[in-house]
Amino acid sequence: NTPEKGALDVAEKIRADIEGLYLTWNSKQIKLTASLGVSTMIPQKSDDRNQQYMINQADQALYQAKAQGRNQVIFFNVEIS
């Protein structure tokens, strides 16, 4: 129940929090990063098909974030020509 700006704000906070973490492995610190894909929709009804559609959109946005250099938040957006 979050509009686009709110969803992006939450995702960016998660990304920034993860970026501030370090993992120690064999006495070495490893910096962590995260790429997140975000999708929002107002479905006419809440069913499995609509939920899967939104998950697929977020997944596409995630792969776009990875392709554009990682450690970022991308909102799913279809550009129509």
GUPA-557004 format. One record per residue: residue number from 1; residue in three letters; x, y, z of N, C-alpha, C, O in turn. Coordinates in pm, 1 decimal, decimal comma. Layout:
N
<vexlum NUM; ala; <X; Y; Z>; <X; Y; Z>; <X; Y; Z>; <X; Y; Z>>;
...
! end
This chain:
81
<vexlum 1; asn; <83,1; -118,4; 0,0>; <0,0; 0,0; 0,0>; <88,1; 125,6; 0,0>; <63,3; 220,2; 74,7>>;
<vexlum 2; thr; <191,0; 124,7; -84,8>; <286,2; 235,2; -91,5>; <296,9; 285,2; -235,0>; <320,5; 205,4; -325,7>>;
<vexlum 3; pro; <280,3; 414,4; -257,6>; <297,6; 467,4; -393,4>; <445,2; 466,5; -435,5>; <533,4; 436,2; -355,1>>;
<vexlum 4; glu; <470,3; 499,8; -561,3>; <605,1; 490,3; -619,1>; <710,7; 560,7; -535,3>; <812,4; 499,5; -502,8>>;
<vexlum 5; lys; <690,7; 686,8; -499,3>; <793,8; 760,0; -424,9>; <823,3; 693,3; -291,3>; <939,7; 680,4; -253,4>>;
<vexlum 6; gly; <721,4; 651,1; -220,3>; <742,6; 584,5; -92,0>; <816,8; 453,4; -107,9>; <904,5; 421,0; -27,9>>;
<vexlum 7; ala; <781,7; 377,4; -211,6>; <849,3; 249,9; -236,9>; <995,6; 272,2; -270,7>; <1082,6; 198,0; -225,0>>;
<vexlum 8; leu; <1022,9; 374,9; -351,3>; <1162,1; 406,6; -385,8>; <1239,6; 453,5; -263,1>; <1356,5; 418,4; -246,8>>;
<vexlum 9; asp; <1176,3; 531,9; -177,2>; <1242,4; 577,8; -54,5>; <1279,1; 460,1; 35,7>; <1389,8; 454,8; 89,3>>;
<vexlum 10; val; <1186,3; 366,2; 52,5>; <1213,1; 248,3; 135,9>; <1327,1; 165,7; 75,8>; <1418,2; 123,7; 147,1>>;
<vexlum 11; ala; <1321,3; 143,0; -54,9>; <1425,4; 63,8; -120,9>; <1561,6; 131,9; -110,9>; <1662,7; 65,4; -88,4>>;
<vexlum 12; glu; <1564,9; 263,5; -127,5>; <1691,9; 336,6; -118,8>; <1748,5; 330,3; 22,8>; <1869,9; 319,2; 39,7>>;
<vexlum 13; lys; <1663,4; 337,0; 124,3>; <1710,8; 325,2; 262,2>; <1771,0; 187,1; 286,0>; <1875,8; 175,1; 349,5>>;
<vexlum 14; ile; <1705,9; 83,7; 235,7>; <1758,3; -52,5; 248,8>; <1894,3; -62,1; 179,8>; <1989,5; -116,1; 236,2>>;
<vexlum 15; arg; <1902,8; -9,3; 56,8>; <2028,3; -14,0; -18,6>; <2140,2; 57,8; 55,6>; <2251,1; 5,4; 66,5>>;
<vexlum 16; ala; <2112,0; 178,1; 107,0>; <2212,8; 256,1; 178,4>; <2255,4; 186,5; 307,9>; <2373,5; 186,9; 342,6>>;
<vexlum 17; asp; <2160,0; 127,1; 379,0>; <2193,8; 54,8; 502,5>; <2285,5; -63,4; 473,9>; <2380,6; -87,6; 548,1>>;
<vexlum 18; ile; <2257,7; -136,4; 367,4>; <2342,2; -250,7; 330,4>; <2481,0; -202,3; 289,3>; <2581,5; -264,7; 323,6>>;
<vexlum 19; glu; <2486,6; -91,0; 215,9>; <2615,4; -37,8; 172,2>; <2703,8; -0,1; 291,7>; <2826,5; -1,4; 281,0>>;
<vexlum 20; gly; <2642,7; 32,9; 403,7>; <2718,4; 67,7; 523,0>; <2768,1; -51,8; 602,8>; <2837,4; -34,7; 703,1>>;
<vexlum 21; leu; <2734,0; -171,1; 560,1>; <2775,1; -292,6; 631,0>; <2902,7; -351,0; 571,4>; <2932,5; -332,7; 453,3>>;
<vexlum 22; tyr; <2976,5; -421,2; 655,3>; <3094,7; -494,1; 610,5>; <3087,8; -635,3; 665,5>; <3043,6; -657,3; 778,2>>;
<vexlum 23; leu; <3130,8; -728,2; 586,9>; <3136,5; -867,9; 626,3>; <3283,2; -903,0; 648,0>; <3367,4; -871,9; 563,9>>;
<vexlum 24; thr; <3313,8; -966,6; 758,6>; <3451,6; -1008,4; 783,5>; <3465,0; -1156,3; 748,5>; <3390,6; -1241,0; 797,8>>;
<vexlum 25; trp; <3561,7; -1184,6; 662,3>; <3587,9; -1321,5; 618,4>; <3738,0; -1342,5; 615,7>; <3809,3; -1271,0; 545,4>>;
<vexlum 26; asn; <3786,6; -1439,2; 691,0>; <3931,2; -1465,3; 699,0>; <4009,5; -1338,1; 730,9>; <4110,7; -1308,7; 667,3>>;
<vexlum 27; ser; <3962,4; -1264,7; 828,2>; <4026,3; -1140,4; 875,1>; <4026,2; -1028,9; 771,0>; <4099,7; -931,4; 786,6>>;
<vexlum 28; lys; <3947,8; -1040,0; 667,5>; <3937,0; -934,9; 566,7>; <3795,2; -879,3; 569,1>; <3698,3; -954,0; 582,4>>;
<vexlum 29; gln; <3784,4; -747,0; 556,2>; <3653,0; -684,7; 550,3>; <3607,3; -675,9; 405,0>; <3681,5; -631,7; 317,3>>;
<vexlum 30; ile; <3485,5; -718,2; 382,1>; <3426,7; -715,9; 249,0>; <3309,9; -617,5; 253,6>; <3218,8; -631,7; 335,2>>;
<vexlum 31; lys; <3313,6; -518,7; 166,1>; <3206,8; -420,3; 157,7>; <3086,8; -483,1; 87,9>; <3102,2; -552,8; -12,4>>;
<vexlum 32; leu; <2968,4; -458,7; 140,5>; <2845,9; -512,8; 83,0>; <2771,7; -405,2; 4,3>; <2773,5; -287,8; 41,1>>;
<vexlum 33; thr; <2707,0; -446,0; -103,4>; <2620,2; -357,1; -180,7>; <2495,1; -435,1; -219,0>; <2489,4; -557,4; -206,2>>;
<vexlum 34; ala; <2395,7; -361,5; -266,0>; <2271,1; -426,6; -307,1>; <2210,8; -351,8; -424,6>; <2216,4; -229,0; -432,1>>;
<vexlum 35; ser; <2154,2; -427,0; -514,4>; <2073,3; -371,9; -623,1>; <1929,8; -412,6; -595,4>; <1902,7; -527,1; -559,0>>;
<vexlum 36; leu; <1838,1; -318,6; -612,8>; <1697,2; -347,4; -585,6>; <1611,7; -303,5; -702,7>; <1634,3; -198,1; -762,0>>;
<vexlum 37; gly; <1512,8; -386,1; -735,1>; <1412,9; -352,2; -834,9>; <1281,2; -324,8; -765,3>; <1241,2; -398,8; -675,4>>;
<vexlum 38; val; <1213,5; -217,9; -807,0>; <1088,6; -175,9; -742,8>; <976,6; -172,4; -845,6>; <995,5; -128,5; -959,1>>;
<vexlum 39; ser; <860,6; -219,1; -804,0>; <741,2; -214,9; -887,5>; <622,0; -183,0; -798,8>; <613,4; -231,2; -685,9>>;
<vexlum 40; thr; <531,0; -102,6; -849,2>; <407,3; -75,6; -776,3>; <290,3; -93,1; -871,7>; <304,7; -78,5; -993,1>>;
<vexlum 41; met; <175,6; -124,2; -815,9>; <53,6; -134,1; -896,8>; <-66,5; -127,1; -804,7>; <-56,8; -156,5; -685,5>>;
<vexlum 42; ile; <-179,1; -88,1; -860,5>; <-305,3; -91,7; -788,4>; <-392,5; -193,3; -861,5>; <-459,1; -160,0; -959,6>>;
<vexlum 43; pro; <-391,7; -316,8; -813,3>; <-467,5; -421,6; -882,4>; <-617,3; -406,2; -859,2>; <-660,7; -356,5; -755,2>>;
<vexlum 44; gln; <-694,5; -449,0; -956,4>; <-839,7; -449,3; -942,1>; <-882,2; -550,4; -836,9>; <-981,9; -531,8; -767,2>>;
<vexlum 45; lys; <-805,9; -656,2; -826,7>; <-828,8; -757,8; -724,8>; <-694,4; -817,7; -688,0>; <-601,6; -819,6; -768,8>>;
<vexlum 46; ser; <-685,3; -865,4; -567,8>; <-559,7; -924,3; -522,2>; <-563,5; -1073,4; -549,2>; <-621,6; -1150,2; -472,6>>;
<vexlum 47; asp; <-501,5; -1113,4; -657,9>; <-494,7; -1255,6; -688,1>; <-351,0; -1292,7; -724,6>; <-265,5; -1205,9; -742,3>>;
<vexlum 48; asp; <-326,7; -1420,5; -735,4>; <-190,9; -1469,4; -763,9>; <-135,9; -1414,0; -894,3>; <-15,9; -1388,1; -904,6>>;
<vexlum 49; arg; <-221,9; -1395,3; -994,3>; <-176,5; -1346,8; -1124,5>; <-122,2; -1204,3; -1112,3>; <-15,4; -1174,6; -1165,9>>;
<vexlum 50; asn; <-193,8; -1116,3; -1042,7>; <-147,1; -979,2; -1024,2>; <-20,4; -975,1; -940,6>; <70,4; -897,2; -969,8>>;
<vexlum 51; gln; <-13,0; -1057,2; -837,8>; <106,3; -1060,8; -754,1>; <226,4; -1106,5; -835,4>; <334,4; -1048,7; -823,0>>;
<vexlum 52; gln; <210,5; -1207,5; -917,2>; <320,7; -1257,7; -999,3>; <362,7; -1154,5; -1103,0>; <481,3; -1142,1; -1133,3>>;
<vexlum 53; tyr; <267,2; -1080,7; -1157,5>; <295,6; -975,8; -1254,5>; <385,6; -869,7; -1191,6>; <483,6; -827,6; -1253,0>>;
<vexlum 54; met; <353,2; -825,8; -1069,1>; <431,8; -724,5; -1000,9>; <570,9; -777,6; -964,7>; <669,3; -704,4; -975,7>>;
<vexlum 55; ile; <580,1; -901,5; -922,7>; <709,9; -962,3; -892,1>; <795,6; -968,0; -1017,7>; <915,3; -940,0; -1011,6>>;
<vexlum 56; asn; <737,2; -1003,5; -1130,5>; <811,3; -1007,5; -1257,3>; <862,7; -868,6; -1295,5>; <974,5; -855,3; -1345,2>>;
<vexlum 57; gln; <781,0; -765,1; -1272,3>; <824,7; -628,6; -1302,1>; <944,4; -590,1; -1214,0>; <1043,1; -535,6; -1263,3>>;
<vexlum 58; ala; <935,1; -618,5; -1085,6>; <1044,7; -587,1; -993,6>; <1171,0; -664,2; -1032,9>; <1281,5; -611,0; -1023,5>>;
<vexlum 59; asp; <1155,2; -787,0; -1076,1>; <1268,3; -868,0; -1119,7>; <1335,5; -805,8; -1242,3>; <1458,3; -801,6; -1250,2>>;
<vexlum 60; gln; <1256,3; -758,1; -1336,9>; <1312,3; -691,3; -1454,9>; <1389,2; -565,5; -1414,7>; <1496,1; -537,4; -1468,8>>;
<vexlum 61; ala; <1334,7; -490,9; -1320,4>; <1402,5; -370,1; -1272,6>; <1533,1; -406,4; -1202,1>; <1632,5; -335,2; -1216,0>>;
<vexlum 62; leu; <1533,9; -516,0; -1126,9>; <1655,4; -561,8; -1059,9>; <1764,8; -592,5; -1161,9>; <1879,2; -550,7; -1143,7>>;
<vexlum 63; tyr; <1731,7; -664,1; -1267,7>; <1831,5; -696,7; -1369,5>; <1880,7; -571,1; -1440,7>; <1996,6; -564,1; -1481,5>>;
<vexlum 64; gln; <1793,1; -472,0; -1455,6>; <1834,8; -345,1; -1514,5>; <1934,3; -274,9; -1421,9>; <2033,6; -218,9; -1468,4>>;
<vexlum 65; ala; <1908,3; -277,8; -1292,0>; <2000,8; -217,0; -1195,0>; <2137,0; -284,1; -1201,5>; <2239,5; -216,1; -1197,3>>;
<vexlum 66; lys; <2139,7; -414,6; -1211,6>; <2266,2; -487,5; -1221,9>; <2339,4; -451,8; -1351,8>; <2461,2; -433,8; -1351,9>>;
<vexlum 67; ala; <2264,9; -441,7; -1461,5>; <2325,8; -411,9; -1590,8>; <2381,3; -269,3; -1595,1>; <2473,6; -240,9; -1671,4>>;
<vexlum 68; gln; <2325,5; -180,5; -1513,8>; <2368,3; -40,5; -1515,0>; <2475,9; -12,0; -1410,3>; <2505,3; 104,4; -1383,1>>;
<vexlum 69; gly; <2534,4; -114,7; -1351,8>; <2646,2; -93,9; -1262,5>; <2625,7; -138,0; -1119,7>; <2717,7; -124,8; -1038,9>>;
<vexlum 70; arg; <2511,6; -188,8; -1085,2>; <2484,2; -242,5; -951,6>; <2479,0; -133,5; -845,5>; <2502,1; -15,8; -873,3>>;
<vexlum 71; asn; <2447,8; -175,8; -722,4>; <2438,9; -89,1; -605,5>; <2348,2; 31,3; -630,5>; <2386,9; 145,8; -607,5>>;
<vexlum 72; gln; <2227,2; 3,3; -677,9>; <2131,4; 109,3; -704,6>; <1989,1; 56,0; -699,7>; <1965,6; -64,8; -696,8>>;
<vexlum 73; val; <1896,0; 148,8; -699,0>; <1753,6; 115,5; -698,6>; <1696,7; 159,0; -832,8>; <1718,1; 272,0; -876,8>>;
<vexlum 74; ile; <1623,3; 67,8; -898,0>; <1559,1; 98,7; -1025,7>; <1410,1; 70,9; -1012,3>; <1369,0; -33,0; -960,5>>;
<vexlum 75; phe; <1330,5; 165,4; -1059,8>; <1185,2; 148,0; -1062,1>; <1145,6; 91,8; -1197,8>; <1191,5; 139,9; -1301,5>>;
<vexlum 76; phe; <1059,8; -10,6; -1196,9>; <1013,0; -69,0; -1322,5>; <932,5; 35,5; -1397,9>; <837,6; 93,1; -1344,8>>;
<vexlum 77; asn; <971,8; 59,1; -1522,7>; <902,7; 156,5; -1604,3>; <907,2; 109,4; -1749,0>; <1014,2; 81,1; -1802,9>>;
<vexlum 78; val; <792,5; 101,3; -1809,7>; <786,6; 63,1; -1949,7>; <776,2; 190,6; -2031,7>; <682,7; 268,9; -2015,2>>;
<vexlum 79; glu; <872,8; 210,6; -2120,0>; <866,7; 326,9; -2207,9>; <795,5; 285,4; -2335,8>; <836,6; 191,4; -2404,0>>;
<vexlum 80; ile; <689,0; 356,6; -2366,7>; <610,1; 327,2; -2486,3>; <639,0; 434,7; -2588,4>; <626,4; 553,7; -2559,7>>;
<vexlum 81; ser; <678,5; 392,2; -2710,0>; <709,0; 489,1; -2815,4>; <585,2; 521,9; -2893,7>; <590,6; 601,9; -2987,1>>;
! end
